[in-house]
Amino acid sequence: MNTSRLPRLLKEPTGWVMIVLVIGFFYMQWPTHVRTSEQPSYYVQTLNNGFQVEWEQEPQLQSVESPRVWGLTRKGMSFLVQTDTLTEDFAFMVSAFAERDRSTVGGAVQEPLEIGEDYASYSFFDAENRIQSHRVFLRDGQWVKVSVLYKPSMESRVERAHVFLANAHF
């Protein structure tokens, strides 16, 4: 074989290493090689009182006793929905929920308790810098509490939490 006609890059082992590295670089950078992030297959749940929740997957029924509880843990986040019949004043009940949630996490207030006629919201930071956000809704003597627990270290988690809370409604 006449090697005088080959470029110098192909004559030396260092040249072959460079060629392999360049091919590997282009392979890794090629758009079809990159995996896209897994998009959730949303599951819409409608409770007996007409309340709708859009979950990232089908939730697990955690309690059929009073209150009924559904939950889902996915990709570092916990989602929870509870529902029951209102047996006391709404504002008093929500204040008790907030106090119990705050004592459970032992954290600081991230969003103070706001109580309306048929809606309440509050959020806490816990000891591990996670955010625990809660929304409580009231309609026709039934209350629904929607909660999400997440670490705000990733923008996608913050966005997923906001989407979950925003898509829970009557």
DSSP file (Angstrom, degrees, kcal/mol; ACC not computed):
  #  RESIDUE AA STRUCTURE BP1 BP2  ACC     N-H-->O    O-->H-N    N-H-->O    O-->H-N    TCO  KAPPA ALPHA  PHI   PSI    X-CA   Y-CA   Z-CA
    1    1 A M              0   0    0      0, 0.0     2,-1.0     0, 0.0     3,-0.0   0.000 360.0 360.0 360.0 133.6    0.0    0.0    0.0
    2    2 A N    >   +     0   0    0      1,-0.2     3,-0.7     2,-0.0     4,-0.2  -0.734 360.0 178.2 -86.8 103.0    1.4    3.4   -1.0
    3    3 A T  G >   +     0   0    0     -2,-1.0     3,-0.6     1,-0.2    -1,-0.2   0.499  64.6  83.6 -85.8  -3.7    1.1    5.4    2.2
    4    4 A S  G 3  S+     0   0    0      1,-0.2    -1,-0.2    -3,-0.0     4,-0.1   0.738  89.4  52.7 -71.8 -19.2    2.7    8.5    0.7
    5    5 A R  G <  S+     0   0    0     -3,-0.7    -1,-0.2     2,-0.1    -2,-0.2   0.651  90.0  93.6 -89.5 -15.3   -0.7    9.6   -0.7
    6    6 A L  S <  S-     0   0    0     -3,-0.6     5,-0.1    -4,-0.2    -3,-0.0  -0.501  86.6-103.8 -76.4 145.3   -2.6    9.3    2.7
    7    7 A P    >>  -     0   0    0      0, 0.0     3,-1.1     0, 0.0     4,-0.7  -0.307  30.0-113.6 -63.2 154.0   -2.9   12.5    4.8
    8    8 A R  H >> S+     0   0    0      1,-0.3     4,-0.9     2,-0.2     3,-0.8   0.819 113.5  66.4 -60.5 -32.1   -0.6   12.7    7.7
    9    9 A L  H 34 S+     0   0    0      1,-0.3     3,-0.3     2,-0.2    -1,-0.3   0.848 103.5  45.6 -58.4 -36.4   -3.6   12.5   10.1
   10   10 A L  H <4 S+     0   0    0     -3,-1.1    -1,-0.3     1,-0.2    -2,-0.2   0.597 104.0  63.7 -84.6 -11.1   -4.3    8.9    9.0
   11   11 A K  H << S+     0   0    0     -3,-0.8    -1,-0.2    -4,-0.7    -2,-0.2   0.743  97.6  59.4 -84.0 -24.4   -0.7    7.7    9.2
   12   12 A E  S >X S-     0   0    0     -4,-0.9     4,-1.2    -3,-0.3     3,-0.6  -0.789  79.8-127.2-111.3 149.8   -0.3    8.2   12.9
   13   13 A P  H 3> S+     0   0    0      0, 0.0     4,-2.1     0, 0.0     5,-0.2   0.836 109.9  61.0 -61.0 -33.0   -2.2    6.5   15.8
   14   14 A T  H 3> S+     0   0    0      1,-0.2     4,-2.1     2,-0.2     5,-0.1   0.869 100.6  54.9 -62.2 -35.5   -2.9   10.0   17.3
   15   15 A G  H <> S+     0   0    0     -3,-0.6     4,-2.1     2,-0.2    -1,-0.2   0.896 106.4  50.0 -63.8 -41.3   -4.8   10.8   14.1
   16   16 A W  H  X S+     0   0    0     -4,-1.2     4,-2.4     2,-0.2    -2,-0.2   0.886 108.8  52.4 -66.2 -38.3   -7.0    7.8   14.5
   17   17 A V  H  X S+     0   0    0     -4,-2.1     4,-2.4     1,-0.2    -2,-0.2   0.923 109.2  50.1 -62.0 -43.1   -7.8    8.7   18.1
   18   18 A M  H  X S+     0   0    0     -4,-2.1     4,-2.3     2,-0.2    -2,-0.2   0.902 109.7  50.7 -61.5 -41.5   -8.8   12.2   16.9
   19   19 A I  H  X S+     0   0    0     -4,-2.1     4,-2.4     2,-0.2    -2,-0.2   0.928 111.1  48.0 -63.7 -44.4  -11.0   10.8   14.3
   20   20 A V  H  X S+     0   0    0     -4,-2.4     4,-2.6     1,-0.2    -2,-0.2   0.906 111.9  50.0 -62.8 -42.1  -12.8    8.5   16.8
   21   21 A L  H  X S+     0   0    0     -4,-2.4     4,-2.4     2,-0.2    -1,-0.2   0.899 111.1  48.6 -63.9 -40.8  -13.2   11.4   19.2
   22   22 A V  H  X S+     0   0    0     -4,-2.3     4,-2.4     2,-0.2    -2,-0.2   0.918 112.3  48.1 -66.3 -43.4  -14.7   13.6   16.6
   23   23 A I  H  X S+     0   0    0     -4,-2.4     4,-2.3     1,-0.2    -2,-0.2   0.925 112.8  49.3 -62.7 -43.4  -17.1   10.9   15.4
   24   24 A G  H  X S+     0   0    0     -4,-2.6     4,-2.4     2,-0.2    -2,-0.2   0.894 109.5  52.4 -61.4 -40.4  -18.1   10.3   19.1
   25   25 A F  H  X S+     0   0    0     -4,-2.4     4,-1.8     1,-0.2    -2,-0.2   0.940 111.3  45.2 -61.4 -48.3  -18.7   14.0   19.6
   26   26 A F  H  X S+     0   0    0     -4,-2.4     4,-1.1     1,-0.2    -1,-0.2   0.877 111.7  53.4 -65.0 -36.8  -21.0   14.3   16.6
   27   27 A Y  H  < S+     0   0    0     -4,-2.3     3,-0.5     1,-0.2    -1,-0.2   0.930 111.3  45.1 -62.4 -45.1  -22.9   11.1   17.6
   28   28 A M  H  < S+     0   0    0     -4,-2.4    -1,-0.2     1,-0.2    -2,-0.2   0.805 115.2  47.7 -70.4 -28.5  -23.5   12.4   21.1
   29   29 A Q  H  < S+     0   0    0     -4,-1.8    -1,-0.2    -5,-0.2    -2,-0.2   0.587  81.6 115.0 -88.4 -10.8  -24.6   15.9   19.9
   30   30 A W    >X  -     0   0    0     -4,-1.1     3,-1.7    -3,-0.5     4,-0.8  -0.411  69.7-131.7 -64.1 131.1  -26.9   14.6   17.2
   31   31 A P  G >4 S+     0   0    0      0, 0.0     3,-0.5     0, 0.0    -1,-0.1   0.799 102.3  56.7 -59.5 -33.2  -30.5   15.6   18.1
   32   32 A T  G 34 S+     0   0    0      1,-0.2    -2,-0.1     3,-0.0    -3,-0.0   0.681 101.7  58.6 -74.6 -13.9  -32.1   12.2   17.6
   33   33 A H  G <4 S+     0   0    0     -3,-1.7     2,-0.2    -6,-0.2    -1,-0.2   0.780  85.5  92.0 -81.5 -27.8  -29.7   10.7   20.1
   34   34 A V  S << S-     0   0    0     -4,-0.8     2,-0.3    -3,-0.5    -5,-0.0  -0.494  77.2-129.7 -72.6 130.9  -30.8   13.0   22.9
   35   35 A R        -     0   0    0     -2,-0.2     2,-0.2     1,-0.0    -1,-0.1  -0.621  17.5-134.3 -79.6 136.5  -33.6   11.5   25.1
   36   36 A T        -     0   0    0     -2,-0.3     2,-0.1     1,-0.1     3,-0.1  -0.591  32.6 -94.6 -84.9 154.7  -36.5   13.8   25.7
   37   37 A S        -     0   0    0     -2,-0.2     2,-0.4     1,-0.1    -1,-0.1  -0.408  46.3 -99.9 -69.9 145.6  -37.9   14.1   29.2
   38   38 A E        -     0   0    0     -2,-0.1    -1,-0.1    -3,-0.1    -3,-0.0  -0.502  34.6-146.6 -69.7 122.1  -40.8   11.8   30.0
   39   39 A Q        -     0   0    0     -2,-0.4    -1,-0.0     1,-0.1     2,-0.0  -0.740  22.2-114.0 -88.7 136.4  -44.1   13.6   29.8
   40   40 A P        -     0   0    0      0, 0.0     2,-1.1     0, 0.0    17,-0.1  -0.345  14.9-127.7 -69.3 149.6  -46.7   12.5   32.3
   41   41 A S        -     0   0    0     15,-0.6    17,-0.1    -2,-0.0    14,-0.1  -0.818  37.6-134.5 -94.5  96.2  -49.8   10.8   31.0
   42   42 A Y        -     0   0    0     -2,-1.1     2,-0.5    15,-0.1    14,-0.2  -0.158  17.4-158.5 -61.1 143.0  -52.3   13.0   32.9
   43   43 A Y  E     -A   55   0A   0     12,-2.4    12,-3.2    14,-0.2     2,-0.6  -0.989   5.6-150.1-124.0 121.8  -55.2   11.4   34.7
   44   44 A V  E     -A   54   0A   0     -2,-0.5     2,-0.5    10,-0.2    10,-0.2  -0.839  12.7-167.2 -97.8 123.3  -58.3   13.4   35.4
   45   45 A Q  E     -A   53   0A   0      8,-3.1     8,-2.6    -2,-0.6     2,-0.5  -0.923   5.2-161.8-110.7 131.8  -60.2   12.4   38.6
   46   46 A T  E     -A   52   0A   0     -2,-0.5     6,-0.2     6,-0.2     2,-0.1  -0.964  12.7-148.3-114.4 119.5  -63.7   13.7   39.3
   47   47 A L    >   -     0   0    0      4,-3.1     3,-2.0    -2,-0.5     0, 0.0  -0.294  32.9 -96.7 -79.5 169.7  -64.8   13.3   42.9
   48   48 A N  T 3  S+     0   0    0      1,-0.3    -1,-0.1     2,-0.1    -2,-0.0   0.801 123.0  55.5 -58.1 -31.9  -68.4   12.7   43.9
   49   49 A N  T 3  S-     0   0    0      2,-0.1    -1,-0.3     1,-0.0     3,-0.1   0.324 124.1 -99.7 -87.3   9.5  -69.0   16.4   44.6
   50   50 A G  S <  S+     0   0    0     -3,-2.0     2,-0.3     1,-0.3    -2,-0.1   0.456  74.3 145.6  90.1   1.2  -67.9   17.4   41.1
   51   51 A F        -     0   0    0     88,-0.1    -4,-3.1   117,-0.0     2,-0.4  -0.554  34.8-152.5 -74.5 133.8  -64.3   18.4   42.1
   52   52 A Q  E     -AB  46 169A   0    117,-3.5   117,-2.2    -2,-0.3     2,-0.4  -0.907  13.2-174.7-114.0 137.8  -61.8   17.7   39.4
   53   53 A V  E     -A   45   0A   0     -8,-2.6    -8,-3.1    -2,-0.4     2,-0.7  -0.996  15.8-148.1-128.6 133.3  -58.1   16.9   40.0
   54   54 A E  E     -A   44   0A   0     -2,-0.4   -10,-0.2   110,-0.3     2,-0.2  -0.891  23.2-171.2-103.8 107.9  -55.5   16.5   37.2
   55   55 A W  E     -A   43   0A   0    -12,-3.2   -12,-2.4    -2,-0.7     3,-0.1  -0.564  32.8-127.7 -95.2 158.6  -52.9   14.0   38.3
   56   56 A E  S    S-     0   0    0    -14,-0.2   -15,-0.6    -2,-0.2     2,-0.3   0.738  96.6  -2.1 -75.8 -23.7  -49.6   13.1   36.6
   57   57 A Q  S    S-     0   0    0    -14,-0.2   -14,-0.2   -17,-0.1    -1,-0.1  -0.911 104.5 -64.3-150.6 173.3  -50.6    9.4   36.8
   58   58 A E        -     0   0    0     -2,-0.3   -14,-0.0   -16,-0.1    -2,-0.0  -0.510  60.1-131.1 -66.7 127.1  -53.5    7.5   38.3
   59   59 A P        -     0   0    0      0, 0.0     2,-0.5     0, 0.0    13,-0.2  -0.288  12.6-115.6 -77.6 164.2  -53.4    8.1   42.1
   60   60 A Q  E     -C   71   0B   0     11,-2.9    11,-2.3    -2,-0.0     2,-0.7  -0.851  22.4-124.1 -98.8 133.6  -53.7    5.4   44.8
   61   61 A L  E     +C   70   0B   0     -2,-0.5     9,-0.3     9,-0.2     3,-0.1  -0.683  32.7 177.9 -74.2 116.6  -56.6    5.4   47.1
   62   62 A Q  E     +     0   0B   0      7,-2.9     2,-0.3    -2,-0.7     8,-0.2   0.690  62.9  15.8 -98.3 -22.0  -55.0    5.6   50.5
   63   63 A S  E     -C   69   0B   0      6,-1.5     6,-1.9     1,-0.1    -1,-0.3  -0.928  42.2-177.2-155.8 127.8  -58.0    5.7   52.8
   64   64 A V        +     0   0    0     -2,-0.3     4,-0.2     4,-0.2    -1,-0.1   0.531  69.4  91.2 -96.8 -10.1  -61.7    5.0   52.3
   65   65 A E  S    S-     0   0    0      2,-0.2     4,-0.1     1,-0.1    -2,-0.1  -0.149  97.0 -42.3 -72.2 177.4  -62.4    6.0   55.8
   66   66 A S  S    S+     0   0    0      2,-0.1    18,-0.1     1,-0.1    -1,-0.1  -0.759 132.4  34.4 -86.8 123.0  -63.3    9.6   56.7
   67   67 A P  S    S-     0   0    0      0, 0.0     2,-0.3     0, 0.0    17,-0.2   0.592  92.5-137.7 -79.8 155.0  -61.6   11.6   55.2
   68   68 A R  E     - D   0  83B   0     15,-2.2    15,-1.9    -4,-0.2     2,-0.4  -0.596  24.3-162.1 -76.4 140.0  -61.0    9.8   51.9
   69   69 A V  E     -CD  63  82B   0     -6,-1.9    -7,-2.9    -2,-0.3    -6,-1.5  -0.988  16.6-176.1-134.5 132.3  -57.4   10.2   50.7
   70   70 A W  E     +CD  61  81B   0     11,-2.7    11,-2.5    -2,-0.4     2,-0.3  -0.955  15.6 179.2-120.3 144.7  -55.7    9.8   47.4
   71   71 A G  E     -CD  60  80B   0    -11,-2.3   -11,-2.9    -2,-0.4     2,-0.3  -0.979  16.4-174.7-146.4 158.9  -52.0   10.1   46.9
   72   72 A L  E     - D   0  79B   0      7,-2.2     7,-3.4    -2,-0.3     2,-0.5  -0.957   7.0-164.4-152.6 131.5  -49.2    9.9   44.3
   73   73 A T  E     + D   0  78B   0     -2,-0.3     2,-0.3     5,-0.2     5,-0.2  -0.985  25.0 159.6-117.6 123.5  -45.5   10.1   44.7
   74   74 A R  E >   - D   0  77B   0      3,-2.2     3,-1.0    -2,-0.5    -2,-0.0  -0.974  58.8 -13.9-150.0 128.2  -43.6   10.8   41.4
   75   75 A K  T 3  S-     0   0    0     -2,-0.3     3,-0.1     1,-0.3    -1,-0.1   0.884 128.7 -42.6  49.0  52.8  -40.2   12.1   40.5
   76   76 A G  T 3  S+     0   0    0      1,-0.2    75,-0.5    74,-0.1     2,-0.3   0.631 118.9 101.2  77.3  14.0  -39.4   13.5   43.9
   77   77 A M  E <   -D   74   0B   0     -3,-1.0    -3,-2.2    73,-0.1     2,-0.5  -0.961  56.0-149.3-131.4 149.6  -42.8   15.1   44.6
   78   78 A S  E     -DE  73 149B   0     71,-2.3    71,-2.7    -2,-0.3     2,-0.4  -0.978  11.2-168.5-120.5 130.0  -45.8   14.0   46.7
   79   79 A F  E     +DE  72 148B   0     -7,-3.4    -7,-2.2    -2,-0.5     2,-0.3  -0.921   8.7 179.6-116.7 141.2  -49.3   14.9   45.7
   80   80 A L  E     -DE  71 147B   0     67,-2.6    67,-3.1    -2,-0.4     2,-0.4  -1.000  13.4-172.7-146.7 139.1  -52.3   14.4   48.1
   81   81 A V  E     -DE  70 146B   0    -11,-2.5   -11,-2.7    -2,-0.3     2,-0.3  -0.999   9.1-178.7-132.0 131.3  -56.1   15.0   47.9
   82   82 A Q  E     -DE  69 145B   0     63,-2.6    63,-3.0    -2,-0.4     2,-0.3  -0.956   2.3-179.9-126.3 146.5  -58.4   14.6   50.9
   83   83 A T  E     +DE  68 144B   0    -15,-1.9   -15,-2.2    -2,-0.3     2,-0.3  -0.999  11.5 141.4-148.2 147.9  -62.2   15.1   51.0
   84   84 A D  E     - E   0 143B   0     59,-1.8    59,-2.5    -2,-0.3     2,-0.3  -0.952  51.2 -72.0-165.6 178.6  -64.9   14.8   53.7
   85   85 A T  E     - E   0 142B   0     -2,-0.3     2,-0.4    57,-0.2    57,-0.3  -0.674  49.7-112.4 -86.0 139.7  -68.1   16.4   54.9
   86   86 A L        +     0   0    0     55,-3.3     4,-0.1    -2,-0.3     3,-0.1  -0.595  40.8 167.5 -73.6 123.4  -67.9   19.7   56.7
   87   87 A T        +     0   0    0     -2,-0.4     2,-0.2     2,-0.1    -1,-0.2   0.439  62.0  24.7-116.1  -4.0  -68.8   19.3   60.3
   88   88 A E  S    S-     0   0    0      1,-0.0     2,-0.1     2,-0.0     5,-0.0  -0.828 106.1 -48.4-145.8-178.1  -67.7   22.6   61.8
   89   89 A D     >  -     0   0    0     -2,-0.2     4,-2.5     1,-0.1     5,-0.2  -0.362  48.7-133.9 -59.9 134.2  -67.0   26.2   60.7
   90   90 A F  H  > S+     0   0    0      1,-0.2     4,-2.6     2,-0.2     5,-0.2   0.915 103.9  48.4 -59.0 -47.5  -64.9   26.3   57.5
   91   91 A A  H  > S+     0   0    0      1,-0.2     4,-2.2     2,-0.2    -1,-0.2   0.895 113.0  48.3 -62.6 -40.7  -62.5   29.0   58.8
   92   92 A F  H  > S+     0   0    0      2,-0.2     4,-2.0     1,-0.2    -1,-0.2   0.913 112.4  48.9 -65.0 -43.1  -62.0   27.1   62.1
   93   93 A M  H  X S+     0   0    0     -4,-2.5     4,-2.4     2,-0.2    -2,-0.2   0.916 112.3  47.4 -63.3 -44.9  -61.3   23.8   60.3
   94   94 A V  H  X S+     0   0    0     -4,-2.6     4,-2.8     1,-0.2    -1,-0.2   0.895 110.0  52.9 -66.2 -39.8  -58.8   25.3   57.9
   95   95 A S  H  X S+     0   0    0     -4,-2.2     4,-2.3    -5,-0.2    -1,-0.2   0.895 110.0  48.9 -60.8 -39.4  -57.0   27.1   60.8
   96   96 A A  H  X S+     0   0    0     -4,-2.0     4,-2.6     2,-0.2    -2,-0.2   0.904 110.6  50.8 -66.9 -41.2  -56.8   23.7   62.5
   97   97 A F  H  X S+     0   0    0     -4,-2.4     4,-2.9     2,-0.2     5,-0.2   0.946 111.8  47.5 -58.0 -48.4  -55.4   22.1   59.3
   98   98 A A  H  X S+     0   0    0     -4,-2.8     4,-2.5     1,-0.2    -2,-0.2   0.902 112.7  48.1 -63.2 -42.1  -52.8   24.8   59.0
   99   99 A E  H  X S+     0   0    0     -4,-2.3     4,-2.3     2,-0.2    -1,-0.2   0.916 113.7  47.0 -65.7 -42.2  -51.7   24.6   62.6
  100  100 A R  H  X S+     0   0    0     -4,-2.6     4,-1.9     2,-0.2    -2,-0.2   0.913 113.6  48.4 -65.2 -42.4  -51.5   20.8   62.4
  101  101 A D  H  X S+     0   0    0     -4,-2.9     4,-2.1    -5,-0.2     5,-0.2   0.902 112.3  49.0 -64.7 -40.4  -49.5   20.9   59.1
  102  102 A R  H  X>S+     0   0    0     -4,-2.5     4,-2.2    -5,-0.2     5,-0.7   0.918 111.9  47.4 -66.9 -42.6  -47.1   23.5   60.5
  103  103 A S  H  <5S+     0   0    0     -4,-2.3    -1,-0.2     1,-0.2    -2,-0.2   0.833 110.5  54.6 -67.9 -30.3  -46.5   21.5   63.7
  104  104 A T  H  <5S+     0   0    0     -4,-1.9    -2,-0.2    -5,-0.2    -1,-0.2   0.934 117.9  32.6 -66.7 -46.9  -45.9   18.4   61.6
  105  105 A V  H  <5S-     0   0    0     -4,-2.1    22,-0.8    -5,-0.1    -2,-0.2   0.726  91.4-147.7 -84.9 -21.6  -43.3   19.9   59.4
  106  106 A G  T  <5 +     0   0    0     -4,-2.2    -3,-0.2    -5,-0.2     2,-0.1   0.839  54.0 127.3  59.9  33.5  -41.8   22.2   62.1
  107  107 A G      < -     0   0    0     -5,-0.7     2,-0.2     1,-0.1    19,-0.2  -0.338  60.8 -84.3-113.1-168.3  -41.0   24.8   59.4
  108  108 A A  E     -F  125   0B   0     17,-0.5    17,-3.0    18,-0.2     2,-0.4  -0.597  46.4 -96.1 -98.4 158.3  -41.5   28.4   58.5
  109  109 A V  E     +F  124   0B   0     15,-0.2    15,-0.3    -2,-0.2    -1,-0.1  -0.603  37.9 173.2 -75.2 126.1  -44.4   30.0   56.8
  110  110 A Q  E    S+     0   0B   0     13,-2.2    14,-0.2    -2,-0.4    -1,-0.2   0.784  79.6  14.7 -99.0 -39.9  -43.8   30.4   53.1
  111  111 A E  E    S-F  123   0B   0     12,-1.9    12,-2.3     3,-0.0    -1,-0.4  -0.969  90.1-125.1-135.0 117.1  -47.3   31.7   52.2
  112  112 A P  E     -     0   0B   0      0, 0.0     2,-0.2     0, 0.0     9,-0.1  -0.164  37.8 -84.7 -65.2 158.0  -49.5   32.8   55.1
  113  113 A L  E     -     0   0B   0      9,-0.1     2,-0.5     7,-0.1     9,-0.2  -0.430  45.5-173.2 -64.2 124.4  -52.9   31.4   55.6
  114  114 A E  E     -F  121   0B   0      7,-2.5     7,-1.9    -2,-0.2     2,-0.5  -0.990   2.5-168.2-121.7 124.5  -55.6   33.1   53.5
  115  115 A I  E     +F  120   0B   0     -2,-0.5     5,-0.2     5,-0.2     2,-0.2  -0.956   8.9 173.4-119.5 125.0  -59.2   32.2   54.2
  116  116 A G        -     0   0    0      3,-3.8    -2,-0.0    -2,-0.5   -25,-0.0  -0.389  52.6 -82.0-108.3-167.7  -62.1   33.1   51.9
  117  117 A E  S    S+     0   0    0      1,-0.2   -27,-0.1    -2,-0.2   -26,-0.1   0.899 123.6   0.4 -66.0 -41.2  -65.7   32.1   52.0
  118  118 A D  S    S+     0   0    0      1,-0.1    20,-2.0   -28,-0.0     2,-0.3   0.106 126.7  60.7-136.6  23.4  -65.2   28.8   50.2
  119  119 A Y  E     + G   0 137B   0     18,-0.2    -3,-3.8     2,-0.0     2,-0.3  -0.993  49.4 175.4-152.6 142.0  -61.4   28.7   49.6
  120  120 A A  E     -FG 115 136B   0     16,-2.2    16,-2.8    -2,-0.3     2,-0.3  -0.989   4.5-175.7-145.2 152.9  -58.2   28.8   51.7
  121  121 A S  E     +FG 114 135B   0     -7,-1.9    -7,-2.5    -2,-0.3     2,-0.3  -0.997  10.0 155.1-149.5 150.1  -54.5   28.5   50.9
  122  122 A Y  E     - G   0 134B   0     12,-1.9    12,-2.8    -2,-0.3     2,-0.3  -0.958  16.2-158.9-165.9 158.9  -51.2   28.3   52.8
  123  123 A S  E     -FG 111 133B   0    -12,-2.3   -13,-2.2    -2,-0.3   -12,-1.9  -0.993   4.9-165.8-145.7 149.4  -47.7   27.0   52.4
  124  124 A F  E     -FG 109 132B   0      8,-2.1     8,-3.0    -2,-0.3     2,-0.4  -0.950  19.1-133.5-132.3 152.8  -44.8   26.0   54.6
  125  125 A F  E     -FG 108 131B   0    -17,-3.0   -17,-0.5    -2,-0.3     6,-0.2  -0.872  30.0-150.5 -93.6 138.6  -41.1   25.3   54.3
  126  126 A D    >   -     0   0    0      4,-2.2     3,-1.7    -2,-0.4   -18,-0.2  -0.431  34.2 -87.7-100.7-175.3  -40.1   22.2   56.2
  127  127 A A  T 3  S+     0   0    0    -22,-0.8   -21,-0.1     1,-0.3    -1,-0.0   0.715 127.1  53.7 -65.9 -20.8  -36.7   21.4   57.9
  128  128 A E  T 3  S-     0   0    0      2,-0.1    -1,-0.3     0, 0.0     3,-0.1   0.151 120.3-105.7 -99.1  18.4  -35.4   19.9   54.6
  129  129 A N  S <  S+     0   0    0     -3,-1.7     2,-0.3     1,-0.2    -2,-0.1   0.772  74.7 141.7  61.9  29.4  -36.2   23.1   52.6
  130  130 A R        -     0   0    0     21,-0.2    -4,-2.2    22,-0.1     2,-0.5  -0.706  49.5-127.1 -93.9 153.5  -39.1   21.5   50.9
  131  131 A I  E     -GH 125 150B   0     19,-3.6    19,-2.3    -2,-0.3     2,-0.6  -0.871  15.9-164.3-102.6 133.5  -42.3   23.4   50.2
  132  132 A Q  E     -GH 124 149B   0     -8,-3.0    -8,-2.1    -2,-0.5     2,-0.4  -0.942  13.6-173.1-117.1 106.1  -45.6   22.1   51.4
  133  133 A S  E     -GH 123 148B   0     15,-2.5    15,-2.1    -2,-0.6     2,-0.4  -0.830   1.3-172.7-106.5 139.3  -48.5   23.9   49.6
  134  134 A H  E     -GH 122 147B   0    -12,-2.8   -12,-1.9    -2,-0.4     2,-0.4  -0.979  11.8-174.3-132.8 142.1  -52.1   23.4   50.5
  135  135 A R  E     -GH 121 146B   0     11,-2.5    11,-3.3    -2,-0.4     2,-0.5  -0.999   9.1-163.3-130.8 134.6  -55.4   24.5   49.0
  136  136 A V  E     -GH 120 145B   0    -16,-2.8   -16,-2.2    -2,-0.4     2,-0.3  -0.981   7.3-170.8-122.8 128.4  -58.8   23.9   50.7
  137  137 A F  E     -GH 119 144B   0      7,-3.0     7,-2.3    -2,-0.5     2,-0.4  -0.857   5.0-159.4-117.7 151.4  -62.0   24.2   48.8
  138  138 A L  E     + H   0 143B   0    -20,-2.0     2,-0.3    -2,-0.3     5,-0.2  -0.998  18.9 155.7-133.5 133.8  -65.6   24.1   50.1
  139  139 A R  E >   - H   0 142B   0      3,-2.5     3,-2.0    -2,-0.4   -88,-0.1  -0.902  68.6 -12.9-158.1 130.1  -68.8   23.4   48.2
  140  140 A D  T 3  S-     0   0    0     -2,-0.3     3,-0.1     1,-0.3   -54,-0.0   0.847 126.9 -50.5  50.5  43.6  -72.2   22.1   49.3
  141  141 A G  T 3  S+     0   0    0      1,-0.2   -55,-3.3   -56,-0.1     2,-0.4   0.560 116.8 110.4  76.5   7.7  -71.0   21.0   52.7
  142  142 A Q  E <   -EH  85 139B   0     -3,-2.0    -3,-2.5   -57,-0.3     2,-0.3  -0.953  50.9-158.1-115.5 134.6  -68.0   19.1   51.3
  143  143 A W  E     -EH  84 138B   0    -59,-2.5   -59,-1.8    -2,-0.4     2,-0.4  -0.863   3.1-165.0-109.7 148.8  -64.4   20.2   51.7
  144  144 A V  E     -EH  83 137B   0     -7,-2.3    -7,-3.0    -2,-0.3     2,-0.5  -0.997   3.3-161.1-132.2 126.3  -61.5   19.1   49.5
  145  145 A K  E     -EH  82 136B   0    -63,-3.0   -63,-2.6    -2,-0.4     2,-0.5  -0.945   5.4-167.1-111.2 123.7  -57.9   19.6   50.6
  146  146 A V  E     +EH  81 135B   0    -11,-3.3   -11,-2.5    -2,-0.5     2,-0.3  -0.943  13.1 177.5-112.1 126.4  -55.2   19.5   47.8
  147  147 A S  E     -EH  80 134B   0    -67,-3.1   -67,-2.6    -2,-0.5     2,-0.3  -0.949  14.2-174.2-132.8 149.1  -51.6   19.3   48.9
  148  148 A V  E     -EH  79 133B   0    -15,-2.1   -15,-2.5    -2,-0.3     2,-0.5  -0.993   6.5-162.8-142.5 137.9  -48.2   19.0   47.2
  149  149 A L  E     +EH  78 132B   0    -71,-2.7   -71,-2.3    -2,-0.3     2,-0.3  -0.983  27.4 145.5-122.5 124.4  -44.8   18.5   48.8
  150  150 A Y  E     - H   0 131B   0    -19,-2.3   -19,-3.6    -2,-0.5   -73,-0.1  -0.987  48.9-116.2-155.3 159.6  -41.7   19.3   46.7
  151  151 A K    >   -     0   0    0    -75,-0.5     3,-0.8    -2,-0.3     2,-0.3  -0.909  24.8-145.3 -99.1 120.3  -38.1   20.6   46.9
  152  152 A P  T 3  S+     0   0    0      0, 0.0    -1,-0.1     0, 0.0   -22,-0.1   0.136  70.1 109.9 -77.6  26.1  -37.9   23.8   44.8
  153  153 A S  T 3  S+     0   0    0     -2,-0.3     2,-0.4     1,-0.1     3,-0.1   0.714  74.6  52.5 -73.9 -18.9  -34.4   23.0   43.7
  154  154 A M  S <> S-     0   0    0     -3,-0.8     4,-1.7     1,-0.1     3,-0.5  -0.960  74.6-141.7-120.8 135.9  -35.5   22.4   40.1
  155  155 A E  H  > S+     0   0    0     -2,-0.4     4,-2.4     1,-0.2     5,-0.2   0.848 103.0  59.6 -60.5 -34.7  -37.7   24.8   38.0
  156  156 A S  H  > S+     0   0    0      1,-0.2     4,-2.5     2,-0.2    -1,-0.2   0.866 103.6  50.6 -65.5 -35.0  -39.6   21.8   36.6
  157  157 A R  H  > S+     0   0    0     -3,-0.5     4,-2.4     2,-0.2    -1,-0.2   0.914 109.8  49.6 -68.3 -41.3  -40.7   20.7   40.1
  158  158 A V  H  X S+     0   0    0     -4,-1.7     4,-2.2     1,-0.2    -2,-0.2   0.927 113.1  47.6 -61.0 -44.2  -42.0   24.2   40.9
  159  159 A E  H  X S+     0   0    0     -4,-2.4     4,-2.4     1,-0.2    -2,-0.2   0.908 110.8  50.8 -64.2 -42.6  -43.8   24.3   37.6
  160  160 A R  H  X S+     0   0    0     -4,-2.5     4,-2.4     1,-0.2    -1,-0.2   0.888 110.1  50.7 -62.9 -38.9  -45.3   20.8   38.2
  161  161 A A  H  X S+     0   0    0     -4,-2.4     4,-2.4     2,-0.2     5,-0.2   0.920 111.2  47.6 -64.7 -43.7  -46.5   21.9   41.6
  162  162 A H  H  X S+     0   0    0     -4,-2.2     4,-2.5     1,-0.2    -2,-0.2   0.892 111.7  50.7 -64.9 -39.1  -48.2   25.0   40.3
  163  163 A V  H  X S+     0   0    0     -4,-2.4     4,-2.0     2,-0.2    -2,-0.2   0.926 110.6  49.1 -64.1 -44.5  -49.9   23.0   37.5
  164  164 A F  H  < S+     0   0    0     -4,-2.4  -110,-0.3     1,-0.2    -2,-0.2   0.933 115.4  42.9 -60.9 -46.8  -51.2   20.4   40.0
  165  165 A L  H >< S+     0   0    0     -4,-2.4     3,-0.9     1,-0.2    -1,-0.2   0.880 114.8  50.0 -68.8 -36.8  -52.6   23.1   42.3
  166  166 A A  H 3< S+     0   0    0     -4,-2.5    -1,-0.2     1,-0.2    -2,-0.2   0.811 108.2  53.5 -71.3 -29.6  -54.0   25.2   39.4
  167  167 A N  T 3< S+     0   0    0     -4,-2.0     2,-0.6    -5,-0.2  -113,-0.3   0.267  86.2  93.0 -92.8  13.1  -55.8   22.2   37.8
  168  168 A A    <   +     0   0    0     -3,-0.9     2,-0.3  -115,-0.2  -115,-0.2  -0.930  60.0 122.7-103.8 114.3  -57.6   21.2   41.0
  169  169 A H  B      B   52   0A   0   -117,-2.2  -117,-3.5    -2,-0.6    -2,-0.0  -0.980 360.0 360.0-162.4 166.6  -61.0   22.9   40.9
  170  170 A F              0   0    0     -2,-0.3  -117,-0.1  -119,-0.2    -1,-0.0   0.410 360.0 360.0 -85.8 360.0  -64.8   22.6   40.9
